Amino acid sequence: MEVLLMAKPKPPPPPQPRAGDVVVLRQSQEYVEGEIITVLGGGRYRVKWETGVDHRDRITTVTADEIRKKL
């Protein structure tokens, strides 16, 4: 007797952030929001921060684990 196993399809990966996306900094004591200005690859992004006492008007490089898309 032959048994066929049906593999469950993998769910699609979550969409990757793109330039122009508004993101929020995770693990911050305050609400920090900015816009991705460059996708560097390897899960790294350049973000221009719009809010946050220590972040406003700064551009930093962050990883995908440090940010999330604004809801």
Stockholm file with secondary structure:
# STOCKHOLM 1.0

chainA/1-71         MEVLLMAKPKPPPPPQPRAGDVVVLRQSQEYVEGEIITVLGGGRYRVKWETGVDHRDRITTVTADEIRKKL
#=GR chainA/1-71 SS CCCCCCCCCCCCCCCCCCTTCEEEESSCSSCCEEEEEEEEETTEEEEEECSCTTTTTCEEEEEGGGEEECC
#=GC SS_cons        CCCCCCCCCCCCCCCCCCTTCEEEESSCSSCCEEEEEEEEETTEEEEEECSCTTTTTCEEEEEGGGEEECC
//
